[in-house]
């Protein structure tokens, strides 16, 4: 019994993705890490990323709380 090797072309391999990409565009982050002050490309920044995500999550929560408070307060004009 012979096994036929499957050919995988470069175009086919790059178009078939198991899941969609996380971001549709590049993140606007500087090349220097704002947490540790080192270049992002030299080391793994998993710890820095966790710290950054925590702070952004807190900022987002406060922003959404402000939006909810404005919505609960109501508009200037009654309809």
ABEGO torsion letter per residue (X at the ends): XBBBBBBBBAAAAAABBABBBABABBBBBBABBAAAGBBAAABBAAAAAAAAAAAAAAAAAAAAAAAAAAAAAEBABBX
